[in-house]
Amino acid sequence: MKRRIFFKSLGIMAVSTGIAKAESKVEIINNKIRRNLQMGKFELPALPYSYEALEPHVDAKTMEIHHTKHHAAYVNNLNAAVAGTEMESLSLEDLMKNISKYPVAVRNNGGGHYNHSLFWSIMGANKGGEPTGPVSDAINSAFGSYSNFKEKFTDGAIKRFGSGWAWLVLRDGKLEISSTPNQDNPLMDVADVKGFPVIGLDVWEHAYYLKYQNRRPEYIGAWYNTINWDEVNKRYSSGK
């Protein structure tokens, strides 16, 4: 009897240990976010999918670092830059539209926060493929075909020197392709092509270097397999 009780206790302990390890893994991730994010006006959005959801196109470790380190840092720094100023009462979009009035720290970190929030939202697991809905018609109208769009968008993303973003922009009711340096975006009054960002692709090295090293074109080609066209259509409709 004592032996049965002893082994039963061991089994309970093993199950408890397994549950504790699973819970500790989740808590480790949550703690990473807490350590890197000081609460303020602007907050780090939760991803609508797990870090590994975009595998094999975007690796889990890159997603985790990108979200909990890079994006969280932009949010922290933006909150610090606007704290105690009139900027604290403005929306992120209003800051972007009048960015030339504000300090460089707001331009860099506000842009980083806006751009990454958009970036996460238009990707998803088991997505990609041909565009659907109204944005498909708009792409065909502007570029002739999705294939032509991909060729031009890829070219713009590859040729963005150094760090920056490639964009599909809704401008005066028509889609255009552009790119911006650093964390600038088409909403900003300093952008060469101003308009509503429908798609944004991060081509900073931190977005792909762990998996692709210096092979930016390979990363871009893989990224098309993550595009969530349902969310892109929502953005396109709201931009219209």
C-alpha positions as CSV (number, residue, x, y, z in Angstrom):
1,M,0.0,0.0,0.0
2,K,2.7,2.4,0.9
3,R,4.6,1.6,-2.3
4,R,1.4,2.4,-4.4
5,I,0.9,5.7,-2.6
6,F,4.6,6.5,-3.1
7,F,4.5,5.9,-6.9
8,K,1.1,7.6,-7.2
9,S,2.7,10.6,-5.5
10,L,5.6,10.5,-8.0
11,G,3.1,10.5,-10.9
12,I,1.2,13.5,-9.5
13,M,4.5,15.3,-9.0
14,A,5.6,14.6,-12.6
15,V,2.3,15.9,-14.0
16,S,2.5,19.0,-11.7
17,T,6.1,19.6,-12.9
18,G,5.0,19.4,-16.5
19,I,2.2,21.9,-16.0
20,A,4.6,24.2,-14.1
21,K,7.1,24.1,-16.9
22,A,4.4,24.9,-19.5
23,E,3.1,27.7,-17.3
24,S,6.7,29.0,-16.7
25,K,7.3,29.2,-20.4
26,V,4.3,31.4,-20.9
27,E,5.2,33.5,-17.9
28,I,8.8,33.9,-19.2
29,I,7.4,35.4,-22.4
30,N,5.0,37.7,-20.5
31,N,7.8,38.8,-18.2
32,K,9.9,39.7,-21.2
33,I,7.1,42.0,-22.4
34,R,6.6,43.5,-18.9
35,R,10.4,44.2,-18.5
36,N,10.5,45.9,-21.9
37,L,7.3,47.9,-21.6
38,Q,6.5,50.7,-19.2
39,M,2.8,51.4,-19.3
40,G,1.8,54.8,-20.6
41,K,-0.4,56.4,-23.2
42,F,0.7,54.1,-25.9
43,E,0.8,50.3,-25.4
44,L,2.4,47.4,-27.1
45,P,-0.4,45.5,-29.0
46,A,-0.6,41.7,-28.5
47,L,0.1,39.7,-31.6
48,P,-3.0,38.1,-33.1
49,Y,-1.1,34.9,-33.5
50,S,1.7,33.0,-31.8
51,Y,5.4,33.7,-32.4
52,E,5.8,30.5,-34.3
53,A,2.6,31.0,-36.4
54,L,4.4,32.4,-39.4
55,E,7.0,29.6,-39.7
56,P,8.7,28.7,-42.0
57,H,8.5,32.1,-43.6
58,V,9.3,34.2,-40.6
59,D,11.0,32.3,-37.7
60,A,9.6,32.3,-34.2
61,K,12.8,33.7,-32.5
62,T,12.8,36.7,-34.9
63,M,9.1,37.3,-34.2
64,E,9.6,37.2,-30.4
65,I,12.6,39.5,-30.4
66,H,11.0,41.8,-32.9
67,H,7.9,42.2,-30.8
68,T,9.1,42.1,-27.2
69,K,12.4,44.0,-27.8
70,H,12.2,46.3,-30.8
71,H,8.5,47.2,-30.9
72,A,8.4,47.4,-27.1
73,A,11.3,49.8,-27.1
74,Y,9.6,52.1,-29.6
75,V,6.5,52.2,-27.3
76,N,8.6,52.9,-24.2
77,N,10.6,55.7,-25.9
78,L,7.5,57.3,-27.5
79,N,5.8,57.4,-24.1
80,A,8.8,59.0,-22.6
81,A,9.0,61.6,-25.5
82,V,5.4,62.7,-25.2
83,A,5.0,62.6,-21.4
84,G,4.0,65.9,-19.8
85,T,3.6,67.6,-23.2
86,E,0.7,68.6,-25.4
87,M,1.6,65.6,-27.6
88,E,0.3,63.3,-24.9
89,S,-3.3,64.3,-25.8
90,L,-2.9,63.4,-29.5
91,S,-3.6,60.2,-31.3
92,L,-0.8,58.3,-32.9
93,E,-2.3,59.1,-36.4
94,D,-2.4,62.8,-35.6
95,L,1.2,62.7,-34.5
96,M,2.2,61.1,-37.8
97,K,0.3,63.6,-39.9
98,N,2.0,66.5,-38.3
99,I,5.3,64.9,-37.5
100,S,7.5,67.8,-38.8
101,K,6.3,69.8,-35.8
102,Y,7.6,67.3,-33.3
103,P,11.0,66.1,-32.0
104,V,13.0,63.5,-33.8
105,A,12.4,61.0,-30.9
106,V,8.6,61.2,-31.6
107,R,9.2,60.8,-35.4
108,N,11.5,57.7,-34.9
109,N,9.6,56.0,-32.1
110,G,6.1,57.0,-33.1
111,G,6.8,55.8,-36.6
112,G,8.2,52.6,-35.2
113,H,5.1,52.0,-33.1
114,Y,2.7,52.8,-35.9
115,N,4.6,50.8,-38.6
116,H,5.0,47.7,-36.5
117,S,1.4,47.7,-35.3
118,L,0.3,47.7,-38.9
119,F,2.9,45.1,-39.9
120,W,1.7,42.6,-37.3
121,S,-2.0,43.1,-38.3
122,I,-1.6,42.3,-42.0
123,M,0.1,38.9,-41.5
124,G,-1.2,35.6,-40.4
125,A,-0.7,31.8,-40.3
126,N,-1.6,29.9,-43.5
127,K,-2.2,33.1,-45.5
128,G,-0.7,34.5,-48.6
129,G,-1.8,33.5,-52.1
130,E,-3.6,35.7,-54.6
131,P,-5.4,38.8,-53.2
132,T,-9.1,38.8,-52.8
133,G,-11.9,41.3,-52.5
134,P,-11.8,45.0,-53.5
135,V,-8.1,45.3,-53.0
136,S,-7.6,42.7,-55.7
137,D,-9.5,44.8,-58.2
138,A,-7.6,47.9,-57.1
139,I,-4.2,46.1,-57.5
140,N,-5.2,44.9,-61.0
141,S,-6.4,48.3,-61.9
142,A,-3.2,50.0,-60.7
143,F,-0.6,47.5,-61.8
144,G,-2.2,45.3,-64.4
145,S,-1.9,42.1,-62.3
146,Y,-0.9,40.8,-58.9
147,S,2.3,39.4,-60.5
148,N,3.2,42.9,-61.8
149,F,2.5,44.3,-58.3
150,K,4.8,41.8,-56.6
151,E,7.6,42.6,-59.1
152,K,7.4,46.3,-58.5
153,F,6.8,46.0,-54.7
154,T,9.7,43.6,-54.4
155,D,12.0,45.9,-56.4
156,G,11.1,48.9,-54.2
157,A,11.7,46.8,-51.0
158,I,15.1,45.5,-52.2
159,K,16.3,49.0,-53.4
160,R,15.4,50.7,-50.1
161,F,19.0,51.5,-49.0
162,G,19.8,50.6,-45.4
163,S,16.9,50.4,-43.0
164,G,13.3,51.2,-43.9
165,W,9.9,50.1,-45.2
166,A,8.2,49.3,-48.5
167,W,4.6,50.4,-48.8
168,L,1.4,50.0,-50.8
169,V,-0.3,53.4,-50.4
170,L,-3.8,54.6,-51.2
171,R,-3.3,58.0,-52.6
172,D,-6.1,60.0,-54.2
173,G,-8.2,56.9,-54.5
174,K,-5.5,54.9,-56.3
175,L,-2.8,52.4,-55.1
176,E,0.9,53.3,-55.4
177,I,4.1,51.7,-54.3
178,S,6.7,53.7,-52.2
179,S,9.3,53.2,-49.6
180,T,10.6,55.3,-46.7
181,P,13.8,55.4,-44.6
182,N,14.1,54.3,-41.0
183,Q,10.6,54.4,-39.3
184,D,9.0,57.0,-41.6
185,N,5.7,56.1,-43.2
186,P,3.3,57.6,-45.8
187,L,1.0,59.2,-43.2
188,M,3.8,61.6,-42.2
189,D,3.8,65.1,-43.7
190,V,7.5,64.6,-44.5
191,A,7.0,61.5,-46.8
192,D,7.8,61.7,-50.5
193,V,4.6,59.8,-51.3
194,K,1.8,60.8,-48.8
195,G,-1.3,58.7,-48.4
196,F,-2.9,55.9,-46.4
197,P,-0.7,52.9,-45.8
198,V,-2.5,49.7,-46.9
199,I,0.5,47.3,-46.7
200,G,3.8,47.9,-45.0
201,L,6.9,45.6,-45.2
202,D,9.7,46.0,-42.7
203,V,13.0,45.7,-44.4
204,W,15.2,46.5,-41.4
205,E,17.7,43.7,-40.9
206,H,16.3,42.9,-37.5
207,A,13.2,41.7,-39.3
208,Y,14.9,38.9,-41.1
209,Y,18.6,38.5,-40.2
210,L,18.4,35.5,-37.9
211,K,16.9,33.4,-40.6
212,Y,18.0,35.0,-43.9
213,Q,21.2,36.9,-42.9
214,N,21.8,39.4,-45.8
215,R,19.4,37.7,-48.2
216,R,16.7,40.4,-48.2
217,P,15.2,39.3,-51.5
218,E,14.6,35.8,-50.1
219,Y,12.9,37.2,-47.0
220,I,10.7,39.4,-49.2
221,G,9.7,36.4,-51.3
222,A,8.8,34.3,-48.3
223,W,6.9,37.2,-46.7
224,Y,4.3,37.2,-49.4
225,N,3.1,33.9,-48.0
226,T,2.1,35.6,-44.7
227,I,-0.1,38.4,-46.1
228,N,-3.6,38.3,-44.6
229,W,-5.7,39.7,-47.4
230,D,-8.8,39.9,-45.2
231,E,-7.1,42.4,-43.0
232,V,-5.6,44.2,-46.0
233,N,-9.1,44.6,-47.4
234,K,-10.2,46.1,-44.1
235,R,-7.4,48.6,-44.3
236,Y,-8.1,49.4,-47.9
237,S,-11.8,50.0,-47.1
238,S,-11.1,52.2,-44.2
239,G,-8.6,54.2,-46.3
240,K,-11.2,54.7,-49.0
